[in-house]
Amino acid sequence: MRCGHRKHAADWPTWDNRADQPVTFKVRSFGTQDGNEVWDFGDESPTVTAKSDGNAAPYAEDGYAITHHTFQRPGDYLVRVQRRRNDGVTATARLHVQIGKD
């Protein structure tokens, strides 16, 4: 059985991130318009909800959902973003984000 539910996630900048400086996160799900993407930044901050277009228009410039997050402390963070379809199938992407000292 093929679920057809995938996701692409990215962060910027990818190098030289510092505490108290925002990081931009983008995500786009493919194969579903059900639900929302939910970001967990791995730093005990509240989750953030966003909604990409689910690839409804494959070449849409605004198809990715964009959010910004500022980490308060240096460290290595495993950032997770998930989207759940109405039938319960979940797609997850993870990003390793390094935050350096000032």
Backbone bond lengths (Angstrom), bond angles and torsions (degrees), N, CA, C in turn:
res aa  C-N    CA-C-N  psi(-1)  N-CA   C-N-CA  omega(-1)  CA-C   N-CA-C  phi
1 M - - - 1.453 - - 1.521 108.60 -
2 R 1.285 116.60 132.63 1.456 122.45 179.15 1.520 109.36 -106.22
3 C 1.337 116.38 124.31 1.473 118.44 -175.20 1.524 111.87 -84.41
4 G 1.346 119.53 -30.20 1.449 121.30 177.57 1.522 115.14 68.27
5 H 1.306 117.70 16.42 1.465 122.15 -178.19 1.523 107.56 -111.31
6 R 1.331 116.22 108.38 1.464 121.74 -177.75 1.513 109.60 -129.58
7 K 1.333 114.25 172.12 1.453 118.65 -177.62 1.519 109.49 -150.43
8 H 1.332 116.44 148.03 1.464 122.91 173.53 1.518 107.31 -125.96
9 A 1.345 115.37 129.26 1.463 120.62 -179.81 1.523 108.66 -131.71
10 A 1.332 115.74 148.56 1.463 121.37 179.48 1.524 109.40 -150.43
11 D 1.353 114.58 157.68 1.459 119.74 176.18 1.520 108.84 -130.88
12 W 1.349 115.45 154.33 1.458 121.75 178.67 1.518 109.22 -149.44
13 P 1.281 121.40 137.22 1.462 125.30 -3.48 1.525 110.83 -72.10
14 T 1.307 116.17 156.08 1.459 119.81 -178.83 1.519 112.37 -94.15
15 W 1.328 117.97 -11.64 1.464 122.56 179.67 1.525 109.72 -131.74
16 D 1.309 115.28 156.74 1.464 122.88 174.98 1.525 113.91 58.76
17 N 1.324 117.34 35.17 1.462 120.88 174.47 1.516 109.43 -73.35
18 R 1.322 116.43 145.62 1.455 122.68 -179.01 1.524 109.94 -129.61
19 A 1.336 115.17 152.54 1.464 119.97 174.65 1.525 108.37 -59.02
20 D 1.300 116.08 147.13 1.466 125.02 178.50 1.536 113.33 68.89
21 Q 1.342 117.92 15.14 1.470 121.84 173.49 1.525 107.94 -120.03
22 P 1.332 118.01 132.87 1.462 119.75 -175.83 1.527 112.77 -68.09
23 V 1.329 114.23 146.24 1.453 123.52 172.79 1.531 106.01 -115.64
24 T 1.326 116.63 136.42 1.464 122.04 178.71 1.519 109.30 -94.00
25 F 1.330 116.45 133.32 1.461 122.64 178.18 1.527 108.59 -121.29
26 K 1.335 115.23 136.19 1.461 121.46 176.73 1.517 108.72 -125.11
27 V 1.330 116.00 145.50 1.461 120.57 177.29 1.523 109.36 -147.95
28 R 1.336 113.92 146.19 1.461 120.27 174.44 1.509 108.02 -143.73
29 S 1.308 115.63 128.49 1.458 121.32 175.12 1.518 108.80 -93.20
30 F 1.318 115.50 155.10 1.460 121.93 179.52 1.515 108.53 -129.24
31 G 1.301 116.47 136.68 1.453 120.78 174.96 1.515 115.05 94.07
32 T 1.328 118.15 1.25 1.467 119.82 176.74 1.525 110.51 -159.63
33 Q 1.321 114.92 145.85 1.456 120.82 168.92 1.524 110.36 -108.63
34 D 1.340 117.05 3.44 1.465 122.15 178.08 1.528 110.13 -68.04
35 G 1.292 116.22 145.32 1.454 122.14 169.45 1.514 115.47 66.65
36 N 1.316 114.91 -165.96 1.460 124.61 -178.13 1.522 108.95 -133.16
37 E 1.320 116.11 160.71 1.453 120.49 170.37 1.522 107.76 -84.42
38 V 1.323 115.73 138.26 1.459 121.43 179.11 1.529 107.54 -122.08
39 W 1.336 115.51 119.85 1.462 122.99 -178.69 1.522 110.26 -93.57
40 D 1.329 116.76 133.40 1.465 123.96 169.58 1.525 105.13 -121.85
41 F 1.313 117.31 113.88 1.459 122.06 -172.93 1.524 113.73 -84.71
42 G 1.318 117.75 -1.55 1.454 121.06 174.59 1.515 114.98 74.09
43 D 1.321 116.76 13.71 1.472 120.39 -178.11 1.526 112.43 -120.42
44 E 1.322 117.23 20.24 1.460 124.30 179.44 1.523 114.03 70.10
45 S 1.326 117.78 10.77 1.467 120.84 174.18 1.531 108.31 -80.90
46 P 1.331 117.94 161.19 1.463 120.28 178.13 1.534 111.07 -61.22
47 T 1.333 116.32 149.30 1.458 120.11 175.88 1.525 109.87 -66.53
48 V 1.317 115.68 158.67 1.465 122.98 179.93 1.523 107.84 -124.06
49 T 1.323 116.65 134.14 1.457 122.06 179.54 1.522 110.01 -104.63
50 A 1.322 115.45 136.85 1.469 122.57 177.44 1.519 107.53 -138.90
51 K 1.324 117.11 171.96 1.468 119.65 178.50 1.518 109.47 -144.17
52 S 1.332 115.42 112.93 1.461 120.18 171.81 1.529 108.30 -84.08
53 D 1.326 115.89 173.94 1.460 118.98 -176.80 1.525 113.40 -80.76
54 G 1.336 118.21 -0.81 1.460 120.05 -179.97 1.511 112.53 67.00
55 N 1.334 115.91 21.26 1.466 123.62 -178.68 1.531 111.69 65.19
56 A 1.325 116.46 31.87 1.463 120.82 178.25 1.525 110.92 -61.91
57 A 1.315 116.81 -36.85 1.469 122.81 175.34 1.528 106.40 -122.19
58 P 1.341 119.08 98.79 1.466 122.58 -169.76 1.524 116.13 -51.42
59 Y 1.314 119.21 -32.86 1.466 120.21 -177.05 1.526 113.24 -107.52
60 A 1.314 117.10 17.32 1.465 121.04 -178.72 1.523 110.57 -66.05
61 E 1.314 117.08 128.54 1.467 121.62 179.15 1.519 111.89 -65.45
62 D 1.327 117.22 -27.69 1.467 120.79 -178.42 1.529 111.90 -104.41
63 G 1.329 117.61 25.69 1.462 121.09 -179.30 1.518 114.22 -71.04
64 Y 1.329 116.80 -24.55 1.463 121.00 178.66 1.526 110.27 -84.40
65 A 1.336 115.69 142.06 1.465 121.01 170.99 1.525 107.10 -86.95
66 I 1.313 117.23 135.57 1.456 122.48 -176.26 1.522 109.62 -117.94
67 T 1.320 115.86 135.04 1.456 121.61 173.30 1.527 108.14 -140.27
68 H 1.306 115.92 159.90 1.460 121.82 179.89 1.532 107.82 -123.59
69 H 1.317 115.14 144.42 1.462 119.13 178.81 1.524 108.93 -142.03
70 T 1.312 115.49 141.31 1.464 121.95 178.00 1.524 108.54 -115.54
71 F 1.321 115.89 119.01 1.461 121.69 176.90 1.531 108.01 -82.79
72 Q 1.320 115.87 138.07 1.458 120.80 -175.59 1.524 113.44 -88.15
73 R 1.349 116.61 -23.44 1.466 120.44 -175.87 1.523 110.43 -130.41
74 P 1.340 117.39 148.88 1.461 120.25 173.27 1.526 109.96 -62.88
75 G 1.321 115.94 154.16 1.463 120.31 177.06 1.509 111.28 153.36
76 D 1.314 114.84 -178.37 1.460 123.05 175.44 1.517 107.85 -105.36
77 Y 1.313 116.62 127.00 1.458 121.87 -176.41 1.515 110.08 -121.88
78 L 1.334 115.93 136.30 1.452 121.58 172.64 1.527 106.38 -100.22
79 V 1.316 115.09 105.25 1.467 122.37 -177.52 1.521 107.78 -90.75
80 R 1.323 117.00 134.55 1.463 121.95 -177.98 1.525 109.69 -124.65
81 V 1.330 115.30 138.20 1.457 120.57 173.50 1.528 107.73 -129.88
82 Q 1.335 116.27 133.56 1.458 122.09 -177.93 1.521 110.75 -131.30
83 R 1.324 114.39 151.75 1.461 120.70 171.37 1.525 107.46 -138.90
84 R 1.314 115.69 132.39 1.462 121.59 -177.29 1.532 109.22 -112.24
85 R 1.333 114.21 129.33 1.465 119.08 174.06 1.523 109.73 -75.98
86 N 1.324 116.03 166.06 1.465 121.17 179.50 1.524 112.55 -62.04
87 D 1.350 118.42 -25.40 1.463 121.13 178.92 1.525 112.51 -86.56
88 G 1.359 117.63 5.24 1.453 121.93 175.45 1.516 115.24 95.12
89 V 1.330 118.64 -9.18 1.464 121.01 178.85 1.527 108.80 -70.11
90 T 1.338 116.50 131.91 1.457 122.28 -177.24 1.517 109.95 -117.98
91 A 1.332 116.51 136.52 1.462 122.54 171.15 1.524 107.30 -111.55
92 T 1.340 115.85 137.63 1.457 121.80 -176.58 1.517 110.13 -130.44
93 A 1.325 116.41 139.86 1.463 122.48 171.25 1.524 107.22 -125.94
94 R 1.326 116.23 148.18 1.461 121.47 178.72 1.516 109.71 -128.65
95 L 1.317 115.60 144.01 1.465 122.70 177.70 1.523 108.71 -128.83
96 H 1.316 117.19 135.89 1.460 121.45 174.39 1.530 106.54 -93.90
97 V 1.327 116.01 119.96 1.458 121.44 -178.81 1.530 108.64 -118.21
98 Q 1.317 116.25 124.77 1.458 121.71 177.14 1.528 108.85 -101.45
99 I 1.329 114.92 128.37 1.457 121.22 177.04 1.531 107.27 -114.95
100 G 1.328 116.31 119.64 1.461 121.49 -177.12 1.513 112.38 -91.33
101 K 1.305 113.77 172.08 1.472 121.04 176.37 1.506 109.30 -79.78
102 D 1.325 115.45 151.81 1.477 119.67 177.68 1.500 110.89 -63.65
